[in-house]
């Protein structure tokens, strides 16, 4: 009997045309709105940025416009967000302010989910981000909490964890911890623990407009149904994980109803006695309601309370988001979370005397009052070999034994007898290092800020420390340098290029 030869022909996935994608959504809109949608999706998405209040001056939007000739238009549902018209100026991704983390490039629709939370400035609470990578929404949460409390940023994919860590590092966050587990586990492991949770769920990405992070791709009904099942499980996990009274935002970057209104309907159908769908209409300047029926089936939940961002309504990619509030316990099963010894991984908290000595020495090196920051922001010094970290105290108090991929911020490391503050710490706090802060003229700053050493540099500061924090006349930080015999050695070059 002859064996059949294995086919070597590759399966070719054909991406539907824009007209074919649109046709699937035509029954969900009026004739007039569908005509507007057809026009809108042919337009290129303008770049959008979200300003980082941890680093940026209050007038950064005006400064960017004056410096680069950009036209910035506010995003109506996100006070920190702006669309940018470049006007033949410098690319948004090439500006020093972006390279040093003063703003994050993010499609406007993706700024909606975190804007739906009720977070007061300086919130000290616990926030869970269940599917966090690449980290844009996580940084938004950090900003809204003013880097207070703790944000546990989880992603199940090992391949995406590094991107998440880099984004948080670039943002300058100290109140985060990164984990890698299936998001469905958190509700079982940590019931009624968090003040809020975000689940920006893995989805089919049928948003009708191509963004850098949301490429067009084909999707089958079977795949969409499988995604909806996982999305439902993740949303249930988030609801189980928050305290009674806690908030959960559910969002996707797809317009397929089965992954949006369908998921909300499924969860409310099962837990409606314990969960309320909150009306978020007041958070937008004009309504963007969900659909109330599909294929003749009427949803029982009031979908006017959710947000369905058709591209023509707010000139964005397609997007969905809603806010749920937990009103009672879900009474679901629980189990113990995995544990890991922090000390076994080589991390050790500073003792009281070690902290006192280190912070006293830190003032003499830099002029920065680290002890005051530790106390005010509830941070703890942790060491691993020659490196010193700022850890959120809440992490050590409530999740000390939870295995984490990273936590807090690297403060710096020892090189012999010299302590070198990290690049990320300098870009966040360097302007307060009055004893080692040097202000360069434009020509020298341009050389240093592109990553080069400053040859022939003559230091005039009366400081025994060999590290300098570099700033220009406009108050922009470029990083740190080390005093050498013939130059200021750029210690930040790999970050600036």
C-alpha positions as CSV (number, residue, x, y, z in Angstrom):
1,X,0.0,0.0,0.0
2,X,1.5,3.3,-1.1
3,X,1.8,6.0,1.5
4,X,0.4,9.3,0.5
5,X,3.0,12.0,0.1
6,X,2.7,14.8,2.5
7,X,1.7,18.0,0.9
8,X,4.5,20.6,0.9
9,X,2.1,23.4,-0.2
10,X,1.7,26.1,2.3
11,X,-1.7,27.4,3.4
12,X,-2.2,30.9,2.1
13,X,-4.3,33.2,4.3
14,X,-6.1,35.7,2.2
15,X,-6.8,38.9,4.1
16,X,-10.3,40.2,3.2
17,X,-10.5,43.4,1.3
18,X,-11.6,46.5,3.2
19,X,-15.0,46.3,1.4
20,X,-15.5,42.7,2.5
21,X,-14.6,43.6,6.1
22,X,-17.0,46.5,6.1
23,X,-19.8,44.5,4.6
24,X,-19.9,42.3,7.7
25,X,-20.6,45.3,9.9
26,X,-23.1,47.1,7.6
27,X,-26.2,45.5,9.3
28,X,-25.2,47.1,12.6
29,X,-25.3,50.7,11.4
30,X,-27.8,53.0,9.8
31,X,-27.2,53.8,6.1
32,X,-25.9,57.3,6.9
33,X,-23.5,56.0,9.6
34,X,-22.3,53.3,7.3
35,X,-21.5,55.8,4.6
36,X,-19.5,57.8,7.2
37,X,-17.6,54.7,8.2
38,X,-16.7,53.9,4.6
39,X,-15.1,57.3,4.2
40,X,-13.3,57.3,7.6
41,X,-11.6,53.9,7.2
42,X,-9.9,55.1,4.1
43,X,-8.0,57.8,6.0
44,X,-4.7,57.2,7.6
45,X,-4.7,57.1,11.4
46,X,-2.9,60.2,12.8
47,X,-0.2,59.6,15.4
48,X,-1.3,60.1,19.0
49,X,0.7,60.5,22.2
50,X,-0.1,60.3,25.9
51,X,2.0,62.6,28.1
52,X,3.8,61.2,31.1
53,X,3.1,63.3,34.2
54,X,5.8,61.5,36.1
55,X,8.5,63.1,33.9
56,X,7.0,65.8,31.7
57,X,6.5,69.5,32.6
58,X,2.9,70.7,32.8
59,X,3.3,72.7,29.5
60,X,4.8,69.8,27.5
61,X,2.1,69.9,24.8
62,X,2.8,73.6,24.1
63,X,6.5,73.1,24.2
64,X,6.3,70.3,21.6
65,X,4.3,72.4,19.3
66,X,6.7,75.3,19.6
67,X,9.9,73.2,19.4
68,X,8.9,71.0,16.5
69,X,6.1,72.8,14.7
70,X,3.6,70.1,15.5
71,X,-0.2,70.7,15.8
72,X,-1.6,69.0,18.9
73,X,-5.3,68.3,19.3
74,X,-6.7,67.0,22.6
75,X,-8.3,63.5,22.6
76,X,-11.8,64.1,24.0
77,X,-11.9,61.1,26.4
78,X,-8.3,61.2,27.7
79,X,-7.0,64.4,29.3
80,X,-3.3,63.4,28.8
81,X,-3.8,62.4,25.2
82,X,-3.2,64.4,22.0
83,X,-3.4,63.7,18.3
84,X,-0.3,65.0,16.5
85,X,-0.1,66.6,13.1
86,X,3.6,66.6,12.3
87,X,3.5,69.4,9.6
88,X,6.7,68.2,7.9
89,X,8.5,68.5,11.3
90,X,10.4,65.8,13.2
91,X,8.8,62.4,13.4
92,X,6.9,61.8,16.7
93,X,9.1,58.8,17.4
94,X,12.4,60.6,16.9
95,X,12.0,63.4,19.4
96,X,14.2,63.4,22.5
97,X,11.1,63.7,24.7
98,X,9.9,60.4,23.3
99,X,13.3,58.7,23.7
100,X,13.5,59.9,27.3
101,X,9.9,58.8,28.2
102,X,8.1,62.1,28.5
103,X,5.3,60.7,26.3
104,X,4.1,57.4,25.0
105,X,3.0,56.8,21.4
106,X,-0.4,55.1,21.5
107,X,-3.4,54.9,19.2
108,X,-6.2,57.2,20.6
109,X,-8.8,54.4,21.1
110,X,-6.4,52.5,23.4
111,X,-6.4,55.5,25.8
112,X,-10.1,54.9,26.5
113,X,-10.0,51.8,28.9
114,X,-8.0,53.4,31.7
115,X,-10.0,56.7,31.4
116,X,-13.1,54.7,32.4
117,X,-11.8,53.9,35.9
118,X,-12.6,56.2,38.8
119,X,-9.0,56.8,40.0
120,X,-8.2,59.8,42.1
121,X,-4.8,61.4,42.0
122,X,-2.3,59.6,44.1
123,X,-4.4,56.5,44.6
124,X,-2.7,54.1,46.9
125,X,-4.7,51.1,45.9
126,X,-4.0,47.7,44.2
127,X,-4.6,47.4,40.5
128,X,-4.4,44.3,38.4
129,X,-3.7,44.4,34.7
130,X,-4.4,40.9,33.5
131,X,-3.1,41.0,29.9
132,X,-0.6,43.9,30.1
133,X,1.9,43.6,27.3
134,X,3.2,45.7,25.6
135,X,2.4,48.0,28.5
136,X,0.8,51.1,27.2
137,X,-2.4,50.8,29.3
138,X,-0.3,49.8,32.3
139,X,1.7,53.0,32.1
140,X,-1.6,54.9,31.8
141,X,-2.7,53.3,35.1
142,X,0.6,54.2,36.7
143,X,0.1,57.8,35.6
144,X,-3.4,58.0,36.9
145,X,-2.3,56.6,40.3
146,X,0.7,59.0,40.2
147,X,3.0,56.1,40.7
148,X,1.4,55.3,44.1
149,X,0.1,52.0,45.4
150,X,0.9,48.9,43.4
151,X,0.1,47.9,39.8
152,X,0.5,44.1,39.2
153,X,1.1,43.8,35.4
154,X,0.6,40.3,34.2
155,X,1.0,38.6,30.8
156,X,0.8,35.0,30.0
157,X,3.3,35.1,27.1
158,X,7.0,34.8,27.8
159,X,7.7,36.4,24.4
160,X,5.8,39.5,25.4
161,X,7.2,40.0,28.9
162,X,10.4,41.7,27.8
163,X,8.5,44.3,25.9
164,X,6.3,45.0,29.0
165,X,9.4,45.4,31.2
166,X,11.1,47.8,28.8
167,X,8.0,50.0,28.5
168,X,7.6,50.3,32.3
169,X,11.3,51.0,32.6
170,X,11.1,53.7,30.0
171,X,8.0,55.2,31.7
172,X,9.8,55.6,35.0
173,X,7.4,53.5,37.1
174,X,8.4,52.4,40.6
175,X,5.0,51.0,41.7
176,X,4.8,48.0,39.4
177,X,5.5,44.3,39.4
178,X,5.5,42.1,36.4
179,X,4.2,38.5,36.5
180,X,3.8,35.7,33.9
181,X,0.8,33.5,34.5
182,X,-2.5,32.6,32.8
183,X,-4.8,35.5,33.6
184,X,-7.6,33.1,34.4
185,X,-5.7,32.1,37.5
186,X,-5.7,35.4,39.4
187,X,-9.3,35.3,40.5
188,X,-8.8,31.8,41.9
189,X,-5.5,32.7,43.6
190,X,-6.4,36.2,44.9
191,X,-10.2,36.6,45.4
192,X,-11.5,39.9,46.6
193,X,-8.0,41.4,46.7
194,X,-7.6,44.2,44.2
195,X,-9.3,47.6,44.1
196,X,-9.6,47.5,40.3
197,X,-8.7,45.3,37.4
198,X,-8.2,45.8,33.7
199,X,-8.6,43.1,31.1
200,X,-7.7,44.3,27.7
201,X,-8.4,41.0,26.2
202,X,-6.6,39.1,23.4
203,X,-9.0,39.4,20.5
204,X,-9.5,39.1,16.7
205,X,-8.3,42.7,16.1
206,X,-11.1,43.5,13.6
207,X,-10.8,47.2,14.2
208,X,-11.1,48.3,10.5
209,X,-8.1,50.6,10.7
210,X,-4.5,49.4,10.7
211,X,-2.4,50.7,13.6
212,X,1.2,49.7,14.3
213,X,0.1,47.2,17.0
214,X,-3.1,46.1,15.3
215,X,-2.4,44.6,11.9
216,X,-5.2,43.4,9.7
217,X,-5.5,39.7,9.6
218,X,-8.2,37.1,8.6
219,X,-10.3,35.5,11.4
220,X,-12.7,32.7,11.2
221,X,-16.0,32.4,13.1
222,X,-14.5,29.4,15.0
223,X,-11.5,31.4,16.1
224,X,-13.7,34.3,17.2
225,X,-15.9,32.0,19.3
226,X,-12.8,30.4,20.9
227,X,-11.5,33.9,21.7
228,X,-14.9,34.8,23.2
229,X,-14.7,31.8,25.5
230,X,-11.3,32.8,26.8
231,X,-12.3,36.5,27.1
232,X,-15.2,35.5,29.3
233,X,-13.0,33.4,31.5
234,X,-10.5,36.3,31.8
235,X,-13.3,38.7,32.7
236,X,-14.7,36.4,35.3
237,X,-11.2,36.1,36.8
238,X,-10.8,39.9,37.0
239,X,-14.2,40.2,38.7
240,X,-13.4,37.5,41.2
241,X,-10.0,39.2,41.9
242,X,-11.5,42.6,42.8
243,X,-13.0,43.5,46.2
244,X,-16.7,44.1,46.6
245,X,-17.2,47.6,45.3
246,X,-14.1,47.2,43.0
247,X,-14.2,48.2,39.3
248,X,-13.3,46.1,36.2
249,X,-12.7,47.5,32.8
250,X,-13.1,45.1,29.9
251,X,-11.9,46.1,26.4
252,X,-10.9,44.8,23.0
253,X,-9.6,46.2,19.8
254,X,-12.2,44.4,17.7
255,X,-15.7,45.4,16.6
256,X,-17.0,41.8,16.4
257,X,-20.1,41.7,18.8
258,X,-19.4,38.2,19.9
259,X,-16.2,39.3,21.6
260,X,-17.7,42.4,23.1
261,X,-21.4,42.7,23.9
262,X,-21.6,38.9,23.7
263,X,-19.0,38.5,26.4
264,X,-20.6,41.1,28.6
265,X,-24.0,39.5,28.2
266,X,-22.6,36.0,29.1
267,X,-21.0,37.3,32.3
268,X,-24.0,39.3,33.4
269,X,-26.2,36.4,32.7
270,X,-24.2,34.3,35.1
271,X,-23.3,36.8,37.7
272,X,-25.8,39.7,37.3
273,X,-26.7,39.4,40.9
274,X,-23.1,40.3,41.9
275,X,-22.0,42.6,39.0
276,X,-23.4,45.9,37.7
277,X,-22.7,47.3,34.2
278,X,-21.9,50.9,34.9
279,X,-23.1,53.7,32.5
280,X,-19.9,55.3,31.2
281,X,-21.7,57.7,28.8
282,X,-20.8,60.8,31.0
283,X,-17.1,60.1,30.4
284,X,-17.5,60.9,26.7
285,X,-18.5,64.2,25.0
286,X,-21.1,62.3,22.8
287,X,-22.5,58.8,23.1
288,X,-20.9,55.8,21.4
289,X,-23.3,53.0,22.6
290,X,-23.0,49.3,21.9
291,X,-25.4,47.3,19.8
292,X,-28.6,46.1,21.5
293,X,-29.3,43.1,19.3
294,X,-27.6,40.8,16.9
295,X,-29.2,38.5,14.3
296,X,-32.6,39.1,15.8
297,X,-31.4,38.2,19.4
298,X,-31.9,41.1,21.9
299,X,-29.3,41.5,24.6
300,X,-30.8,41.6,28.1
301,X,-28.1,44.0,29.4
302,X,-28.4,47.7,28.6
303,X,-25.7,48.1,26.0
304,X,-26.1,51.9,25.8
305,X,-23.9,51.8,28.9
306,X,-20.8,50.5,27.1
307,X,-18.6,52.2,24.5
308,X,-18.3,50.9,20.9
309,X,-15.9,53.2,19.1
310,X,-16.8,52.9,15.4
311,X,-13.9,54.7,13.6
312,X,-16.1,57.5,12.2
313,X,-17.5,58.5,15.7
314,X,-14.1,59.6,17.2
315,X,-11.7,59.2,14.3
316,X,-10.0,56.2,15.8
317,X,-9.5,52.5,15.1
318,X,-12.5,50.3,16.1
319,X,-12.6,49.6,19.8
320,X,-14.9,48.4,22.6
321,X,-14.8,49.1,26.3
322,X,-17.1,48.9,29.3
323,X,-16.9,49.3,33.1
324,X,-18.3,46.8,35.5
325,X,-18.6,47.1,39.3
326,X,-18.6,44.2,41.7
327,X,-21.6,44.4,44.1
328,X,-21.2,41.1,45.9
329,X,-18.9,38.1,46.1
330,X,-19.0,35.6,43.2
331,X,-18.6,32.5,45.4
332,X,-16.3,30.7,43.1
333,X,-13.7,28.2,43.9
334,X,-10.2,29.3,45.1
335,X,-6.8,27.7,45.4
336,X,-3.4,28.6,46.7
337,X,-1.1,30.8,44.5
338,X,2.4,29.6,43.6
339,X,5.1,30.7,45.9
340,X,8.8,31.5,45.6
341,X,11.3,32.8,48.1
342,X,12.5,36.3,47.3
343,X,15.7,35.6,49.1
344,X,16.1,32.3,47.2
345,X,16.1,34.4,44.1
346,X,18.9,36.5,45.6
347,X,16.9,39.6,46.6
348,X,17.3,41.0,50.1
349,X,15.7,43.9,51.8
350,X,17.9,46.6,53.3
351,X,17.9,46.6,57.1
352,X,17.0,49.8,58.9
353,X,20.6,50.7,59.5
354,X,21.6,49.9,55.9
355,X,18.8,52.1,54.6
356,X,19.8,54.9,56.9
357,X,23.5,54.8,55.8
358,X,22.7,54.4,52.1
359,X,20.3,57.3,51.9
360,X,22.7,59.5,53.9
361,X,25.5,58.7,51.4
362,X,23.1,59.2,48.5
363,X,22.6,62.8,49.6
364,X,26.3,63.4,49.7
365,X,26.7,61.9,46.1
366,X,23.8,63.6,44.5
367,X,22.0,66.1,46.7
368,X,18.8,64.0,46.3
369,X,16.8,63.2,49.5
370,X,16.1,59.5,48.8
371,X,14.9,58.8,52.4
372,X,12.0,61.3,52.0
373,X,11.0,59.6,48.8
374,X,11.0,56.1,50.3
375,X,8.8,57.3,53.2
376,X,6.4,59.3,51.2
377,X,5.9,56.8,48.4
378,X,6.1,53.6,50.5
379,X,9.1,52.2,48.8
380,X,11.7,49.8,50.1
381,X,15.4,49.4,49.1
382,X,16.2,45.9,47.9
383,X,19.6,44.6,46.9
384,X,20.7,41.8,44.6
385,X,24.5,41.4,44.2
386,X,25.8,44.9,43.3
387,X,22.4,46.3,42.2
388,X,19.9,48.3,44.3
389,X,16.2,48.4,43.6
390,X,13.2,50.5,44.7
391,X,10.4,48.0,45.5
392,X,6.8,48.9,46.2
393,X,6.2,48.2,49.9
394,X,2.7,46.8,49.0
395,X,4.4,44.1,46.9
396,X,6.4,42.9,49.9
397,X,3.5,43.1,52.3
398,X,0.8,41.4,50.2
399,X,2.6,39.4,47.4
400,X,6.0,38.7,48.9
401,X,6.1,35.1,47.9
402,X,4.5,35.5,44.4
403,X,7.1,34.7,41.7
404,X,7.6,37.9,39.7
405,X,9.6,38.7,36.5
406,X,10.6,42.1,37.7
407,X,9.5,44.7,40.3
408,X,9.9,48.4,41.0
409,X,12.8,50.3,39.5
410,X,16.6,49.7,39.3
411,X,18.0,52.6,41.4
412,X,21.6,51.8,40.4
413,X,24.6,49.6,41.0
414,X,28.0,49.6,42.6
415,X,31.1,49.6,40.5
416,X,33.8,49.1,43.2
417,X,33.4,52.0,45.6
418,X,31.3,54.1,43.2
419,X,27.5,53.9,43.0
420,X,26.2,54.5,39.5
421,X,22.5,55.6,39.4
422,X,20.6,53.9,36.6
423,X,19.6,55.6,33.4
424,X,15.9,55.1,34.1
425,X,16.2,56.6,37.6
426,X,18.1,59.6,36.3
427,X,15.5,60.3,33.6
428,X,12.8,60.3,36.3
429,X,14.5,62.0,39.3
430,X,17.8,63.5,37.9
431,X,16.6,67.1,37.9
432,X,16.6,66.9,41.7
433,X,20.2,65.8,41.9
434,X,21.4,69.3,42.6
435,X,25.0,68.3,43.6
436,X,25.8,66.5,40.3
437,X,23.5,68.2,37.8
438,X,25.2,70.0,34.9
439,X,23.4,72.2,32.3
440,X,24.9,72.1,28.9
441,X,24.6,74.6,26.1
442,X,22.7,73.6,23.0
443,X,25.7,72.4,20.9
444,X,27.1,70.2,23.7
445,X,23.7,68.9,24.7
446,X,23.0,67.9,21.1
447,X,26.2,65.8,21.0
448,X,25.5,64.2,24.4
449,X,21.8,63.6,23.7
450,X,22.5,61.6,20.5
451,X,24.6,59.2,22.6
452,X,28.1,60.4,22.1
453,X,30.8,61.2,24.6
454,X,31.5,64.9,25.2
455,X,35.2,65.2,24.3
456,X,37.3,67.9,25.9
457,X,34.7,68.4,28.7
458,X,35.9,70.5,31.6
459,X,33.9,70.0,34.8
460,X,33.5,73.0,37.1
461,X,31.3,71.4,39.8
462,X,32.6,71.3,43.3
463,X,31.6,67.7,43.8
464,X,33.6,64.6,44.7
465,X,31.1,62.4,42.9
466,X,32.2,61.3,39.4
467,X,28.7,60.9,38.0
468,X,26.9,63.9,36.3
469,X,23.3,64.2,35.4
470,X,23.0,66.1,32.1
471,X,20.3,68.7,31.3
472,X,19.8,71.4,28.7
473,X,18.6,75.1,29.2
474,X,15.0,74.0,28.7
475,X,15.2,71.5,31.5
476,X,15.3,68.4,29.4
477,X,17.3,65.5,30.8
478,X,19.4,63.3,28.5
479,X,20.8,60.9,31.1
480,X,24.1,60.4,33.0
481,X,27.8,60.8,32.3
482,X,31.0,59.9,34.0
483,X,33.9,62.4,34.5
484,X,37.0,61.1,32.7
485,X,40.4,62.9,32.2
486,X,39.5,64.0,28.7
487,X,35.7,63.8,28.4
488,X,32.3,63.3,29.9
489,X,31.7,59.6,29.1
490,X,28.1,59.0,28.0
491,X,26.7,56.2,30.2
492,X,23.3,56.4,28.5
493,X,24.3,56.0,24.8
494,X,22.6,52.7,24.2
495,X,19.3,54.2,25.5
496,X,19.4,57.4,23.5
497,X,20.0,56.0,20.0
